């Protein structure tokens, strides 16, 4: 056993924001001593006892485990001098602290609730973000939430990125959780997003079919991975064209991490404000493009000409359609766009029409 632990572990560095919101942990290992006949999946499963070997094998297949900067197979034999970069799920947490964070509740009954998630709110705790999350707010709001995912993620069936706003569904019973999860897994939920993207779109609509996986070099990003990625399908329809921008209705058919953001970036129309995937921060002056600037009261009552209208991705989960997990009736859940996105759309109408 001693020879198996002749490695160097470095997990002290701060995580990129994208990893924190996934609840993941980036670990760097350097193998100092040869490990005879030691497969990488077996070594990592023993090295990180809170993660099963099946999970480790899945991470290797997704290329969330890299050796000397390159993806490997589960059967790879470790050698002295190998350097490993591993993205691990967070260690289990026994309980979550309830916090009085306000919730915008869109719908609630005895089986589920739906909330309109604001920007800058992580869905569940992660390394470096143990508090101030939607999970903390839910634990305070209700003592009756499902335990399918444990106390670490009370009632949480699906997730939205930290700065994506809109509808998110929460299960209040275990039975409701399993039935809702089944609908998401089998693509029975109709998800509709509102996005503002850069550029003038050539097509009125299309389906983007590009497999996605972890970015090969930038840990916090995802990217097109045609050979190793998971299937990802995004349908979109252009609702309105502006000079240099477009308002788009997006209907993802799959639910990969950062899927909409990556796919729109791949077709050269990144989401406005999404600097991680090629979008640009939007200011009042930039939108006005040399025209007369709005008075402060016209720009939300708070913005000057050089102030930022939107510094996050202009992406909003506007609508979910699903079957109620108990009654089976069709349930439509809608969330109005937040103030910053509404302001962006108002300014586009004023300055960028035609």
NUTI-855328 format. One record per residue: x, y, z of N, C-alpha, C, CB in turn; residue in one letter. Coordinates in pm, whole numbers, plus 32768, in hexadecimal, padded with zeros to 4 digits. Each point is the difference from the previous one (the first is absolute). Glycine has a CB too. Layout:
XYZXYZXYZXYZa;...
# end
This chain:
80527F8880007FAE807880008056807D80007F4D7F848078x;812780767FC880538079800B802880357F7880547FAE80DAx;7FD27FF47ECC802D802E7F7C7F8F80427FB280AB7F4A7FFEx;7ED8808E80217F8F803A7FB87FEA809180237F997F1F7FF9x;809C811080787FE88089802C807980597FE87F627FAA80A9x;80FB802A7F04807380537FDF7FDA80617F9080A07F478045x;7F0681157FDD7FD480627F9F8001808980417F727F557F89x;807E811080287FF4808980317F7480307FE380F7802E7FDCx;7EC5800880897F77802E7FF17FFA809680107FAA7F278055x;8016811C7F497FEF809180077F7080217FE180F080297FBCx;7EC37FF480AD7F7380257FEC7FE1808480467FC27F0E7FEEx;80A3813E80317FEB8079804F7FDB807A7FB0809E7FA3809Dx;7F7A805B7EE07FE580757FAF7F6B80197FF480D37FD87F82x;7F0780A6806F7F7480237FEF7FCC7FC67F7D802080D38086x;7F637F027F7B7FC57FC67F897FC9806C7FA67FCA7F32807Fx;803A80B97EFD7FBA80597FA57F6B7FFE801F80AE7FDA7F4Fx;7F0D809580907F73800D80227FAC7F907FC4802080F5800Dx;80007EE17F7B7FB27F997FBF80037F7C804B802E806F7F2Ax;80457F71811380087F85804C7FB9800D808480D87FCC7F92x;7F3280A780AD7FBE801280817F6A7FED7FF280B5809E8046x;7F0F7F967F4F7F707FF57FF27FD77F717FE27FF780EC7FB1x;80617EC3801A7FE37F737FEC80167FAF8080804180187F10x;7FF98025815580207FB9807B807A7FA77FF07F118006803Bx;813F80137F5F80717FA97FE38080803280447F957FC37F26x;80CE7FE680DE80818020803D806F7FD87FA07FA17FE180EAx;80BA807B7EFC80717FE67FA780797FD780547FA880A67F54x;80897EE1809480707FC9804B80737FE27FA07F637F9F80AEx;811680887F7980777FE27FB180577F9D804C7FFA80E67F93x;802C7EAE802B80547F99803D807B7FE97FAA7F367F948069x;813A80537FD780797FD97FB9802F7F7B8039804080F27FD2x;7FCF7EAB7FD8802B7F7B802A80987FFE80097F357F947F95x;80FE805A80E280918005801480427F777FF77FDE80C6808Fx;7FD27ED07F86803A7F7B80037FAC7FA37FAA805E802880E8x;7FE37F807ED07FB97FA37FA87F9E7FAC804F80C57FFA7F67x;7EC77FEC805F7F997FAF80407FEB7F847FA87F8F80CD806Ax;80AD7EC57FB87FFC7F897FAA7F717FD47FE080DA7FB98062x;7F0A80357F1D7F7F7FCD7FD17F8B80498040806B7F217FDCx;7F9E8162802D7F95804C803F7FB380527F998087800A80D4x;7EFE7FCB7F117FA8804C7FA77FD9808580417FAA7F297F9Dx;8041813C800F7FE1808380357F7880028046808A80657F4Ax;7F137F5080847F7D8004804280067FC1808B7F927FF77F1Fx;80BA7F9B80EE800B7FBF8082804D805880627FF87F207F90x;8073811F8040804F805780567FAD8075803580CE7FC07F80x;7EE8808380277FB38074802B7F8E7FD9805E803A80717F29x;7F887F1B80BF7F947FD2805880357FE7808D7F8B7F9A7F3Cx;80F1803680D0803C7FED8085803380838039803F7F187FBFx;7FF0813E7FEB80388081802E7F92805B803780B87FEB7F57x;7ED0800E806C7F908054802B7F8D7FA38028804580C17F67x;7FBA7F1A81167FA57F97802F7F6D80297FFC80B77FB08090x;7F2C80D37F6A7F74802A7FFF7FC37FFB7F748030809280C4x;80207F487ED77FD07FF77F7780097F6F7FD2804780F07FCFx;7F4B7EDA7FFD80007F747FD680537FED7F817F1E7FE28069x;81087FA17F80804E7FE27F887FAE80197F8180837F558082x;7EFA80907F867FAB801B7F8B7FFF80947FDE7F717F3C803Cx;8088811A802B800380907FE8808780297FC67F5E802480BEx;810E7FA47F7B8086801D7FCB80097FDA7F6D80627FDA80E5x;7F6B7FB27EF780067FD47F757FB0805E7FA5801A7F13804Ex;7F7481207FE57FB280607FB3804C80827FEB7F327F9A805Bx;81158093800D8050807A7FF580707FEF7F997FCB803880F0x;80737F527F0F806B7FE67F9F7FC780017F72807F7F7780ACx;7F0D804B7F417FC27FFC7F7B7FDA808C7FD17FAB7F1A802Fx;802D813E802F7FDD80897FDD807C80597FF17F277FE28077x;814E7FE47FA1807F80487FFC8006806D806B800F7FD07F0Bx;7FAE8017816580108054807680797FD3804F7F0880298008x;813B7F6E7FC980817FD38035806480067F8D7F937F6880B1x;80DA80E07F668063800F7F95808A7FDF80397F7480B07F8Bx;80DD7F0D802480887FDA8026806080497FA57FB67F1B8053x;809F81377FEA806080517FB37FBA80527F9480B17F52802Bx;7ED880E07FFA7FB580587FA77FAD7FBB7F9680B0809F8028x;7F487EDC7FDD7FB77FB87F987F9D7F9E803F80C480197F64x;7ECD7FCC80547FA27F9C802D803A7F747FF37F4580977FC0x;808C7F0F8096802F7F757FFD7F887FA3800F80E180428061x;7F387F3C7F937F9A7F9B801780097FCC808F80057FBF7F0Cx;7F917FFF81207FFF7FCB8089806F7F9B80197F0A80248004x;81247F9D7F9280667F99800E808F803880007F637F647F90x;80AB811F80668087803C7FFC804F7FD8807D7FA880C37F78x;80D77F17807280587FD8806E80568078802A80047F0F7FACx;7FF0811880D180498073803180967FE680047F3980408087x;8114802B7F5C80927FF680008039806F805880007F9B7F18x;807A8051811980438067804E8010807F7FAB80797F508087x;7F6881217FB4800A807F7FBA7F7E802F7FC280E97FC77FD4x;7EB27FE180277F7E802A7FCA7FC3806D80567FDD7F1A7FA0x;7FE6814A801F7FB7806880467F6D7FF67FDA80CC80988005x;7EE07F6080627F717FEB7FED7FB3807E8026801D7F09802Bx;7F84811D7F827F9F806680237F777FBE8002808D80BB7F99x;7F307F5180DA7F837FB880167F958062802E807F7F2C8039x;7F0B80CD7F897F8D804A80307FA67F9F804A800D80A87F40x;7FE67F6C81427FB57FA580567F7E803E802E80D77F99804Ax;7EC180157FC87F87803380418022802380917F6A7F757F68x;804880E280D6801F802B80887FEF7F8E80647FBA80E67FC4x;808F7F1D80AC7FEB7F9C80687F74800F803980F57FFE8036x;7ED17F957FFD7F78800880367FF9805F80777FD77F177FB2x;7FB7812C80597FE8805A80707F877FCB804B806180C97F84x;7FAB7F2B80FF7F977FC0804F7F858057801180B07F848075x;7F6080FF7F8A7F8E80588015801C80867FBE7FC77F8C80D8x;7FCF80BF7F15800D80847FC57FC08066805D7FFF7F9F7F16x;803E80D580F47FD18065805E7F8F80527FC180E5800A8068x;7EA77FFB7FD77F9480537FCB80268094800A7F567F518043x;808E80FA7F52801D808E7FFE7F87804C7FCB80F67FD17FE1x;7EE880A2805B7F89804C7FD7801680507F807FBF800F80EFx;805B7FAB7EA48014803F7F7E7F7880097FBB80F07FA77FEDx;7EE580CE7FE77F7B800C7FC37FF27FA97F847FF280E98057x;7F987EDD7F9A7FE07FAD7F8C7F88803C7FB6805B7F338075x;7FAF80D17F077F90802A7FAC7FB67F827FD5807C80D27FADx;7F1D7F0A80A07FB87F837FE87F9780157F9380257FB980F0x;7FE47FF77EA67FA580087F8F7F887FA4801080C1803C7F70x;7F547F5480D27F967F9C801080247FA880767FC880027F08x;7FD17FD18141801A7FA3806F7F837FB0801E80AD809C805Fx;7F667EE27FB97F987FAC803A80457F9E805E7F6980167F32x;80537F8280F7803A7FA78064806B7FA47FC77F2980098078x;80E67FF37F0280607FA67FC2807C80467FC87F417F6F7FCBx;80B0810D8009807080457FC37FEF8095800C80207F437F62x;804C810480837FFA80917FF2805C80297F8F7FCB801E80F6x;801A80557ED3805380377F958027808E80287F8E7F717F4Dx;80F180B180A0803080858024804280407F8780227FB880F0x;7FE080CB7F118043804F7F9A808A802480357F23805D7FA5x;81437F5A802F808680138035803D80827FCD801C7F07800Dx;8019814C804D8042807B7FD3808F7FE57FD17F738082809Ex;80CB7FE27F2A808D7FF57FD880597FFC807C7FD0807A7F28x;80A87F5480C680657FF980697FD37FAD8078805180DF7FB6x;7F677EB7802D7FD77FA3806980227F727FD37F45809C804Cx;81197F257FFA80247F767FE57F917FA5803280F880378010x;7EED7F5E7FA97F917FA98025801D7FB180807FC57FEF7F0Fx;80B27FD780FB801F7FB18077808E801F80307F637F4A7FB3x;80BB809C80CC808580208035806E7FB87FB67F98802580DEx;80DB801D7F1E80767FC87FC18079802F80507F927FFB7F19x;80E17FCE80C5807A80298042801380977FEE80677F1A7FDBx;7FA3812F8094800F80907FFB7F7B8049800380D17FDE7F83x;7EBF7FD880717F7A803C80057FA57FA780538021806D7F1Dx;7FFB7F8981647FB17FAA80577F7C8040802780D37F9E8056x;7F2280E47F987F86804580237FD3805C7F91803E7FF280EFx;7F4F804E7F267FCE80607F9F7FCD7FC27F80809B809F8060x;7F397EE37FA57FD47FBA7F877F697FEC800380DF7F8D7FEFx;7EEC80467FA07F727FE07FFB7FDE7F9080627FFA80477F10x;805E7F5980FF7FE87F93805E7FF38034808F807E7F647F69x;7FD680FC80BE7FF4803C80847F798046801180F9801D8008x;7EDF802B7F8E7F7F804780047F8B7F9E800B806480BA7F79x;7FA27ED6803D7F957F9D80057FF77FBD8088801E7FDA7F0Cx;8055800A813080017FC280847FBD805A806880D27F867FC3x;7F3A80FC802B7FC08060805B7F6B800D7FE080D9807E8016x;7F057F7F7F6A7F7780177FD57FA27F8F8028805980847F42x;7FD77F0180B27FA97F8E8019804B7F8C80407F7580467F3Ex;80497F7D812680397F89803F7FD27F837FB68006807580DEx;7FA47F9B7EBF7FCB7F8F7FB5803780047F727F2E7FFE808Dx;81477FC67F61803F7FF57F7E80327F727FEC804280F48005x;7FCB7EE07F80802B7F777FE780907FEB80307F667FF47F3Ax;80BA7F8F80E280877FDC802E80467FA37F9D7FB2801980EDx;801E7FE47E9880397FA57F9C8095801C7FEB7F207FF07F90x;8104808E806A808D80257FEE8046801E80847FC5805A7F20x;7FFC7F81814F803C801880827FE9808F802F80AB7F547FCCx;7F8480C780AE7FEE8084803B8051806B7FBA7FD47F9280D8x;808D80447ED68055805F7FBA7FB4804B7F9380C47F6E8030x;7ED8804F7F947FB2803E7F947F6B7FE8801980BF7FDF7F5Cx;7F0A805D810B7F757FE480257F9D80257F92803F802580EEx;7F7D7F767EDC7F9780167F9F802C80247F747F7E804380BDx;81027FD17F2D802F80357F8080027F917F96808B80AD8079x;7F277F687F1C7FF27F9C7F96805C80207F8A7F127FDA8047x;80FC80A67F998056802A7F9280438082802A7F6C7F907F50x;80E480AB805A804A80778029800A80637F8D80827F7680A3x;7F9F81067F82802080687FA18089803780247F0B803A7FDCx;813D7FFA7FC18082803D801A7FF08076805F80547FB67F1Ex;8018806D81227FFE806880667FBD80807FD080D07F9E805Ex;7F5080907F2B7FCB807E7FCF7F967FF17F9580DA80638036x;7EED7F267FC07F887FEC7FAF7F88800B805C807B7F6C7F5Ax;7F2380E2807F7F8A801680527F8C7FA97FD0804C80EB802Fx;7F497F1280227F867FC27FD17FCD7F8A804F8046804C7F2Ax;7F607F6880987FB47F97804380577F8B80277F3780467F80x;80BD7F9380FE803E7F84802E7F9C7FB9805A80EB80647FF2x;7F097F187FFC7F9B7FB0804680417FB780767F7D7FE47F2Ax;803B8017814480307FC0807B7F977F9C802F808780CE8040x;7FA67EB97FE17FA47F97802F7FF380068098803E7F6F7F3Cx;7F47808080F37FE7800380917FF07F75803C7F9480DD7FE1x;805F7EBE7FCA7FFB7F76802F805C7FAB7FAB7F12801D8051x;81187F727FE680587FA77FB57FBB7FC97F8480757FC480D5x;7F09801B7F367FB77FCB7F8D7FFA80677F907F787F6E8099x;806C810F7F8B7FFD806B7F9C808980117FC07F498073807Fx;81207F827FD1808880107FCC80207F977F968046806180DDx;7F9F7F207F42801F7F967FA17FB280127F7E802F7F6680BEx;7F5380C27F4E7FAC800E7F88802A80797FAE7F437F928079x;80E280DB7FC9803280747FB780867FE27FBD7F88809780A0x;80D07F267FAA80827FDC7FC87FF07FA67F868067801380E4x;7F377F947F1E7FE57FA97F8D7FDA80537F867FB77F48809Cx;7FF7811F7F797FD880557F908078804A7FC47F1E801A8069x;8139801B7FED807780447FCE805D7F9E7FB77FEE80A880BCx;80257EE47F7F805D7F9E7FC67FD07FD17F7880407FB780E5x;7F3F80397F0A7FCA7FCA7F847FCD806D7FA27FC37F30807Cx;8066814A7F9D7FE480737FA87F6B80177FED80D77FD47F8Cx;7EDE801E80E07F7180167FFC7FDB808C80307FDE7F0C8026x;8085814080057FEB808A802D8022805E7F8D80347FC280F2x;7F7380997EF0801A80657F99803B807B80437F427FA97F6Dx;81398075807080488071803C800E806F7F98807E7F66809Ex;7F6081137F8A800980707FA4804E807280427F247FBE7F93x;8142807280278056806A80347FF5807C7FA8809E7F558060x;7F76811E7FDD8010807D7FB88093802580037F15804D803Bx;81227FD27F4F808D80277FF8800E80797FA6804A7F128026x;801681437FFA802A806C7FA7808E7FDF7FD57F6980B08070x;80AD7F4A7F0C80837FD87FCE803D80707FAD7FB77F0F8000x;80CB80E87FED8048805F7FAB7FF17FDA7F6D80A4802B80B9x;7F57803B7EF180037FE97F717F767FF57FC280D77F908020x;7F2680797F5B7F867FEF7FB27FFB7F707FCF7FFF80F47FB9x;7F997EC5806D7FF87F717FE27FCC7FE97F737FDA7FCF80F3x;80687FDB7EC37FDB7FE57F757F837FAA7FF480F080137FC3x;7EFE7F90809A7F8D7FA67FFC7F96802C806480957F437FB8x;7EEC80A880247F94801F805D7FF87F9A80717F84806C7F45x;80B27F1F80A380007F978065804E7F887FD07F2280508053x;81057F5B800C804E7F8B7FDB800D7FA7807B808180817F4Dx;7FB87F0A80A080227FA5806E80977FEB7FFD7F1C7F8D7FF8x;81258092807680917FEC800C80167F76803D802D80FB801Bx;80187EB07F9E80187F76802A80977FEB80087F267FAF7F96x;8114807080DD80907FF3801580187FC4808A803180C67F66x;800D7EC480A4801E7FC68083805B805C80527FE87F1A7F9Dx;800280E780E6804B8059805880447FB2806F7F6180B97FCCx;810F7F80806480487FC880718059806A803D7FFB7F1C7F99x;805580BE80C6805D805D803E806080397F997FEE7F8280D8x;803280FD7F37806380407FA980887FBE80177F7F80DB8004x;80CE7F0D7F93807E7FB68010806A804980517FCE7F977F29x;802B80ED80DF806B804980487FCC8063806780897FE67F36x;7EFD804B80BC7FCA8062805E7F9A7FBB8058802680BE7F5Dx;7FFC7F2E81217FB37FA980587F71802F801680D47FC5806Dx;7F1780BE7F997F7A803080217FA180017F898069808980B1x;7FCA7F557ED87FAE80077F887FD97F757FCC807180D77FC7x;7F287F2A7FE57FDC7F8A7FB2801180237F6E7F5D7FAF80B1x;80A87FEA7EFA802180187F747FC87F917FA980D1807B8044x;7F317F9D7F397FDA7F977FA080647F8E80097F9480AB7F67x;80397EDB80AD80557F8980047FBD7F947FAB8059803A80EAx;7FB37FD17E917FB77FA77FA680177F6B801A800F80B37F59x;806A7F2880D2801E7F72800E7FEA7FCD808E80A580197F49x;7F71803B811A7FF97FD1808B7F8E803E804F80F47FDE7FF7x;7ECA808A7FD37F9A8046804C7F7B7FB78003807180D17FC4x;7F327F66808C7F7A7FC980097FA380497F9F80287FC180F1x;7F737FF97EE07FA1803A7FA27FC5808180397FCC7F1B7FA6x;802D814C80087FC7807F80297FB5803E7F8B80B9802380A9x;7EC77FFC7F6C7FAA80377F977FBF808080337FD47F197FA2x;803A815180117FC5808180237FB380377F8980B9802D80A4x;7EC47FE57F6E7FAB803E7F9A7FF3809480217F807F277FD9x;8085812D7FC17FEE808F80187FAB80407F9380DC80068076x;7EE180687FAE7FAE804D7FA48019809480197F507F497FF7x;80CD81017FA180188090800D7F7B8047800C80D77FEF7F7Bx;7F17805C80F27F85804A80158009808F7FCB7FD57F7380C9x;80A180C97F408010808A7FD18093801C7FE47F3480498083x;80E77FF67F0D808880277FDC80148094802080097F4F7F4Bx;806C80D080EA802A808A8017808580157FB77F88800A80E3x;80A380727F17808580197FC880697FCA80617FAE80D07F84x;80927EC58055806A7FC780527FD37FA3806E807A80C97FCEx;7F037F21803E7FCB7FA880697F857FB67FCB8057809C80B6x;7F807EFE7F927F847FBA7FE17FC37FC9808080567FC47F19x;7F26804280EA7FB67FC1806D7FD67F757FD07FAC80E0805Bx;80757EB97FF47FF17F777FD27FB37FAE806880D780127F7Bx;7ECD7F9B80547FBC7F9E8055804A7F7C7FEF7F1D80777FEDx;810E7F4F808180537F877FFC7FB87F8D804680D3808E7FFCx;7F2B7F007FC37FBF7F89803880647F8D80037F1D804B7FAAx;812F7FA880C280617F9280067FBB7F79800D80A5809B8069x;7F837F077F457FC57F7A8004804D7FA5805F7FB0801E7F15x;80CB8006810A804F7FBA8064802A8065806980537F547F56x;7FED807E8115801F805A806E80917FF9802C7F177FE98049x;814580297F5B808F7FFD8022802A80838043802C7F627F40x;803B80968110803480778044802A806A7F9B804D7F7080BFx;7F82810B7F53802180737FAA7FD47FEB7F6F80C280308096x;7EDF7F747F527FE07FD87F777FD980757FA77FB87F25805Bx;7FE7812B7FCE7FD2806D7FAC807180627FE57F187FE7805Cx;8133803A800A806C80627FF4806B7FCF7F9F7FD3804D80E9x;80527F347F2180677FC97FA77FCD7FF77F7180627F7F80C0x;7F26804D7F2F7FCB7FED7F797FF180857FB67F897F338050x;804281337FF37FF080817FBD8087803F7FE07F2680208076x;813B7FC97FDF808680317FE5803C7FB87F87801D803580F4x;7FC77F4B7EFE80367FB37F907FCD80327F79800F7F3C8097x;7F7880FB7F657FCC80347F80801D80957FF37F4B7F528002x;811480E0804E803180897FF77F9A80688030808D7FB67F41x;7F19802181177FA1805D803C7FFC7FE980977F7580057F2Bx;80F9801F811A80037FEA80917F968052804780F37FD07FF1x;7EE37FFF80827F9E80488050803D808380317F937F268047x;802281477FAB80318082802C80257FFB80957F7180737F51x;80FF7FC880D0802E8003808A80497F84802F7F458093802Ax;80BD7F037F85803C7F82802980957FFE7FDA7F217F8A7FE6x;813080B6806B808E80107FDE804A7F7B7FFE7FF980E38066x;7FD37EB77FDE80437F7E80017FFD7FC07F767FC17FE380F0x;7FD780397EC37FF07FC07F7D7FFB80657F8D7F877F488073x;80BC81297F9E8010805C7F907FA180757FFD80517F437F88x;7F5280C580D67FA68072800780478079803B7F3D7F668017x;808681107FD9803A807B80317FA380458063807D80197F28x;7FBF802A81397FB2804F805F7FBB80717FB480A07FC880BEx;7EE380547F657FAF80627FB97FEE807E80547F887F467F86x;8099812F80427FEE807F80447F9880547FB880ED7FF98052x;7EE0806D7FF47F9E805A7FC4803A80497F877F93801D80E0x;80E780187F2F803E804B7F9380177FA87F85806D809580AAx;7FBE7EF17F6D80197FA67F8F7F7E7FE17FB580C37F9D807Dx;7ED080517FCB7F807FE67FBF7FD0807B7FB37FC87F5B80B4x;804D811D7F877FD3807B7FC0804A801A7F7D7FC8805C80E1x;80B67F7A7F17804D80067F847FFE808B7FC17FCB7F0F7FDBx;805581588078800A80887FCE7F808050800380B27FAE7F74x;7EDF801280AC7F82804980077FEF8040808A7F9A7F627F57x;800080EF80B77FE88045807E7FE97F9B80707F9D80C47F84x;80AD7F4E80E87FF87FA280707F808015804F80FA7FF9800Cx;7ED07F9C802F7F86800F804F801C804880837FA57F2F7F99x;7FF78114809A800B803A808580007F8E80667F8B80D77FB7x;80AE7F3F80BF80097F9380637F7B7FBD801D80BD80788063x;7ED67FD87FA37F7F7FC380207FCE7FA77F8F7FCC80C5808Fx;80677F507EF77FDA7FAC7F9080527F7F7FFC7FBE80CD7F82x;80B47F3480BC80597F8A80017FFA7FBC80888098806C7F57x;7EF17F7580D27FEE7FB7807E800D8057807A80577F3B7F8Ex;7FBA8149805F8009805A807180817FF7804D7F107FF0800Ex;81547FCA7FBB80797FEC804F807F80017FAC7F787F7E809Fx;807C807E7EDD80757FEE7FAC802C80817FBC7FB97F157FDDx;80C881048028803B806A7FB280297FC97F79804E807480D0x;7FE37FE27ED6801F7FD37F77806C7F967FF77FBC80DE7FB6x;80A17F2180A9806E7F9F7FFA7FEC7F8C8061809880B87FBEx;7EF47F4480807FE37F91805A7FDA7F847FB27FB780A280B0x;805A7EED7F927FE67F7F7FC17F6C7FDF800980E97FB2803Ax;7EDC802D7F547F767FD07FFE7FFC7F6E802B7FC680A37F48x;80967F0F808480037F72801C808F7FCE80017F1D7FE47F98x;810E7FE480D980887FCA800C7FFD7F698013804C80DA8062x;7F457EEA7F807FF17F6E800A7FC07FD07F7E7FE9800680FFx;800B7F767EF27FC17FCE7F867F6C80267FFC80A57F427FFAx;7F2F80F07F937F7580277FEC7FAE7F837FDF804580E97FAFx;7FA87EC580B67FBF7F7E7FEE7F9E7FEA807280CA7FA27F88x;7EB9804080567F957FF780637FA87F877FE4800580FA801Ex;7FEB7EAF80447FA77F8C7FF47F718032801180B17F5F8059x;7F0D80BE7F387F81804780037F887FA68019806480A37F67x;7FA77EDD80727F887FAC800380257F6D800C7F8680AA7F75x;80307F0E80DD800C7F6F800B7F757FC47FF280CC80128096x;7F297F877F187F837FB47FF4801D7F7080267FA8809A7F49x;800B7F31811780137F77802D7F7C7FC8803380F08031803Bx;7F127F517FE97F8D7FC0803D800E800380987FE27F6B7F37x;7FB380BA810C80058000809280237F7480307F5680BD800Ex;810A7F36804D80307F7A80257F997FAA804780E080638011x;7EB47FD780217F997FB180467F7F7FFA7FB08066804180DBx;7F6780327EFA7F8180027FB8800E7FDC7F6D7FB380AC809Fx;80C47F687F2980157FE57F727FD0806F7FA57FEC7F138037x;7FDB815780017FCE806E7FAE807480547FCB7F2C80048087x;80BF80367F02806480577FC38010807D80557FC77FA87F1Ax;80B680798103802080738054805E805C7FB37FE27F7780D4x;7FF681067F1C805180637FBB8032806580667F7C7FE27F29x;8107802C80E1804080598060804C806B7FB480147F4780ACx;7FCC81377F6F803E806E7FB8803B806680617F607FDE7F43x;8110805D8095804480668051801B807A7FAA80697F4F8094x;7F7081287F99801E807A7FB38096801C80017F1D805D8037x;81187FE17F60808F80217FFE8023805F807280057FE07F06x;807480168130802A805B806A8016808D7FCB806A7F418076x;7FA5811E7FE68006808D7FDB807280207FA07F9C803580DCx;80DA7F8F7F38807180227FA97FE97FD17F7180987FF380C5x;7F2A7F997F2B7FE37FCD7F7A7F9180517FBE80497F1A8047x;7F53810E80077F9780567FCA803980857FD17F5A7F928099x;810280A67FB5803E807E7FD9804F7FF07F7F800C804580F1x;803F7F4E7F02804A7FE77F857FA27FFD7F8880AC7F7F8082x;7EE4803C7F8A7FA17FF77F927FC380887FDF7FCF7F158043x;8016813C80247FCA80877FE9806480577FB47F787FEB80D1x;8106800D7F55806680517FBE801A7FCF7F728067802F80DFx;7F8F7F4F7F0A800D7FCC7F787F8E80337FA880737F338059x;7F1580D27FDD7F8F80357FB5801580947FDF7F687F588070x;80D280F07FEC801380907FEC806F801E7F9C7FAF802580E7x;80C27F947F24807580257FB380257FA17F8F804E806A80CCx;7F847F1C7F3680357F9D7FA37F9A7FC17FA580A97FD480A7x;7EE280687F4C7F9B7FC87FA7802780157F6E7F50802A80AEx;808A7F747EFE801780107F7280897FD47FD47F6480B98005x;
# end
